[in-house]
Amino acid sequence: MVHKYSIDDTNIVIDVNSGSVHIVEPPVFDILDYYETKTENEIVEILKDKHGEKSLCEGLGEIKELVENEMLFSKDIYKEIAADMGKNRQNPVIKALCLLIAQDCNMKCGYCFADEYASKRALMSTETGKKAVDFLLKNSGSRKNLEVDFFGGEPLLNFDVVKEIVAYARGKEAEIGKHIRFTLTTNGILLDDDKLEFINREMKNVVLSIDGRREVNDNMRQTLGGNGTYDTIVPKFLKTAESRNQENYYVRGTFTKYNLDFSNDALHLADLGFKQVSVEPVVCSNGMPYGLKKDDLPVVFGEYEKLAEELISRENREGDFNFFHYMIDLEGGPCVYKRIAGCGAGTEYLCVAANGELYPCHQFTGIERFKMGSVELGVSNNELREEFLGCNVYTKEKCRDCFAKFYCGGGCAANAYNENGTIDEPYEIGCEMQKKRTECAIYVKAKRS
């Protein structure tokens, strides 16, 4: 499978199965439209008035060489692996947990997906947190490096328990020769020097929630009293970024229909001094006024291209930054399993609710159909686990012929379920944005090479 596209007069060709990326001249770019269906003589006859016979013959030679080297029209080496995946992974190890340490929050964000599970407000106990650590260590097989993410709600509402869980885990991991990498996501309202010192010592990564420009952020991210949060959190987040040497963190925003010009929010955050920036599209129920629609996609695509051009122009200059979705590894990349099946929700990655119940990920929390078990009794809903094990880019009809399938692994299962009522049918608008982000990420990488 080959995918080709152009951005700003740069012609890019992706060989989907091998992952090879090529910047090509116009003759090669046009030849590829006919290469699999026409003879060389037919191709020359069709395109000779546009490119000339000499250029076309040279282009055909280049393509033939790439095909022989399995860098164009290469064989699909993953299909058979995917077919055996469920059979070979009936008891997958758990490598990561999301702990809903606080199903409660000190903010009332207009688009928050956690509203439903936060409506049953609860704080995780130290005892439940310790059982979660024990569950992870017990079910991690021979895997040495593990991950635990403190999430909410707002984790800093339950920070003493966070510290107790980390202390417990550090003692347990030393006993059995494993290492847990902790991360934490916070809205920053309660962040202070003491908490920051602990976070910098114990958290491998920290996610700082802010949507961008003051007016954009304060429109959706408000305190329980209805006040904006921008002026409170920006100084704290800048201090956090500098204290971590501008590494191992992200400022993470959400864009909605209200700020379709979200590239300006990403650039605003970069201009404030943040080097690690992520701005994600909102996902919400149908009918929400701030939700993204198909009609918005052309504007969204233009914003992604604008961000790509800014990243290129700012490289090694003041104001340079990394944009999360464009940090793509063309040489190594994710493991085969992630390429085929995505994040591992419901298999290698689980969420622990405040009461100790297990779910495939935080966005499924509280939905009875997706309850998988508990940290005390383990995974008991094996039918659900098998459903997630059997879900990959080859079982999803809309993914099979998509050029971006190995970059997204089939997309977010929770978004698919929320939109279509099944994890097997991807969220269409999300897919279109993923494809555009993939194109832009490869374009940035190619232009920087």
Secondary structure as the mmCIF struct_conf table of DSSP 4:
data_model
#
loop_
_struct_conf.conf_type_id
_struct_conf.id
_struct_conf.beg_label_comp_id
_struct_conf.beg_label_asym_id
_struct_conf.beg_label_seq_id
_struct_conf.end_label_comp_id
_struct_conf.end_label_asym_id
_struct_conf.end_label_seq_id
STRN STRN1 VAL A 2 ILE A 7
TURN_TY1_P TURN_TY1_P1 ASP A 8 ASP A 9
STRN STRN2 THR A 10 ASP A 15
TURN_TY1_P TURN_TY1_P2 VAL A 16 GLY A 19
STRN STRN3 SER A 20 VAL A 24
HELX_RH_AL_P HELX_RH_AL_P1 PRO A 26 ILE A 31
TURN_TY1_P TURN_TY1_P3 LEU A 32 THR A 37
BEND BEND1 LYS A 38 LYS A 38
HELX_RH_AL_P HELX_RH_AL_P2 GLU A 40 HIS A 51
HELX_RH_AL_P HELX_RH_AL_P3 GLU A 53 GLU A 68
TURN_TY1_P TURN_TY1_P4 ASN A 69 GLU A 70
BEND BEND2 MET A 71 PHE A 73
BEND BEND3 ILE A 77 TYR A 78
HELX_RH_AL_P HELX_RH_AL_P4 LYS A 79 ASN A 88
TURN_TY1_P TURN_TY1_P5 ARG A 89 ARG A 89
BEND BEND4 GLN A 90 ASN A 91
HELX_LH_PP_P HELX_LH_PP_P1 PRO A 92 ILE A 94
STRN STRN4 ALA A 96 GLN A 103
BEND BEND5 ASN A 106 ASN A 106
STRN STRN5 MET A 107 MET A 107
TURN_TY1_P TURN_TY1_P6 GLY A 110 TYR A 111
TURN_TY1_P TURN_TY1_P7 PHE A 113 ALA A 114
HELX_RH_AL_P HELX_RH_AL_P5 ASP A 115 ALA A 118
TURN_TY1_P TURN_TY1_P8 SER A 119 SER A 119
BEND BEND6 LYS A 120 LYS A 120
STRN STRN6 ALA A 122 LEU A 123
HELX_RH_AL_P HELX_RH_AL_P6 THR A 126 LYS A 138
TURN_TY1_P TURN_TY1_P9 ASN A 139 ASN A 139
TURN_TY1_P TURN_TY1_P10 GLY A 141 SER A 142
STRN STRN7 ASN A 145 GLY A 152
BEND BEND7 GLY A 153 GLY A 153
HELX_RH_3T_P HELX_RH_3T_P1 PRO A 155 ASN A 158
HELX_RH_AL_P HELX_RH_AL_P7 PHE A 159 ILE A 176
TURN_TY1_P TURN_TY1_P11 GLY A 177 GLY A 177
STRN STRN8 HIS A 179 THR A 186
BEND BEND8 GLY A 188 GLY A 188
TURN_TY1_P TURN_TY1_P12 ILE A 189 LEU A 190
HELX_RH_AL_P HELX_RH_AL_P8 ASP A 193 GLU A 202
STRN STRN9 MET A 203 SER A 209
BEND BEND9 GLY A 212 ARG A 213
HELX_RH_AL_P HELX_RH_AL_P9 ARG A 214 MET A 220
STRN STRN10 GLN A 222 THR A 223
TURN_TY1_P TURN_TY1_P13 LEU A 224 GLY A 225
BEND BEND10 GLY A 226 GLY A 226
STRN STRN11 GLY A 228 GLY A 228
HELX_RH_AL_P HELX_RH_AL_P10 TYR A 230 SER A 243
TURN_TY1_P TURN_TY1_P14 ARG A 244 GLN A 246
BEND BEND11 ASN A 248 ASN A 248
STRN STRN12 TYR A 249 PHE A 255
HELX_RH_3T_P HELX_RH_3T_P2 LYS A 257 ASN A 259
BEND BEND12 LEU A 260 LEU A 260
TURN_TY1_P TURN_TY1_P15 PHE A 262 PHE A 262
HELX_RH_AL_P HELX_RH_AL_P11 SER A 263 LEU A 272
TURN_TY1_P TURN_TY1_P16 GLY A 273 GLY A 273
BEND BEND13 LYS A 275 LYS A 275
STRN STRN13 GLN A 276 PRO A 281
TURN_TY1_P TURN_TY1_P17 ASN A 286 GLY A 287
TURN_TY1_P TURN_TY1_P18 PRO A 289 TYR A 290
HELX_RH_3T_P HELX_RH_3T_P3 LYS A 294 ASP A 296
HELX_RH_AL_P HELX_RH_AL_P12 LEU A 297 ARG A 314
TURN_TY1_P TURN_TY1_P19 GLU A 315 ASN A 316
BEND BEND14 ARG A 317 ARG A 317
TURN_TY1_P TURN_TY1_P20 GLU A 318 GLY A 319
STRN STRN14 ASN A 322 PHE A 323
HELX_RH_3T_P HELX_RH_3T_P4 PHE A 324 TYR A 326
BEND BEND15 LEU A 330 GLY A 332
BEND BEND16 PRO A 334 PRO A 334
HELX_RH_AL_P HELX_RH_AL_P13 VAL A 336 ALA A 341
TURN_TY1_P TURN_TY1_P21 GLY A 342 CYS A 343
STRN STRN15 ALA A 345 ALA A 345
TURN_TY1_P TURN_TY1_P22 GLY A 346 GLU A 348
STRN STRN16 TYR A 349 VAL A 352
TURN_TY1_P TURN_TY1_P23 ALA A 354 ASN A 355
BEND BEND17 GLY A 356 GLY A 356
STRN STRN17 GLU A 357 TYR A 359
BEND BEND18 PRO A 360 CYS A 361
HELX_RH_3T_P HELX_RH_3T_P5 HIS A 362 PHE A 364
TURN_TY1_P TURN_TY1_P24 THR A 365 GLY A 366
HELX_RH_3T_P HELX_RH_3T_P6 GLU A 368 PHE A 370
STRN STRN18 GLY A 373 SER A 374
TURN_TY1_P TURN_TY1_P25 VAL A 375 LEU A 377
STRN STRN19 GLY A 378 VAL A 379
HELX_RH_AL_P HELX_RH_AL_P14 ASN A 382 LEU A 389
TURN_TY1_P TURN_TY1_P26 GLY A 390 GLY A 390
BEND BEND19 ASN A 392 ASN A 392
TURN_TY1_P TURN_TY1_P27 VAL A 393 THR A 395
BEND BEND20 LYS A 396 LYS A 396
HELX_RH_AL_P HELX_RH_AL_P15 GLU A 397 ARG A 400
TURN_TY1_P TURN_TY1_P28 ASP A 401 ASP A 401
TURN_TY1_P TURN_TY1_P29 PHE A 403 ALA A 404
HELX_RH_AL_P HELX_RH_AL_P16 LYS A 405 CYS A 408
TURN_TY1_P TURN_TY1_P30 GLY A 409 GLY A 410
HELX_RH_AL_P HELX_RH_AL_P17 ALA A 413 ASN A 420
BEND BEND21 GLY A 421 THR A 422
TURN_TY1_P TURN_TY1_P31 ILE A 423 ASP A 424
BEND BEND22 GLU A 425 GLU A 425
HELX_RH_AL_P HELX_RH_AL_P18 GLU A 428 ARG A 448
#
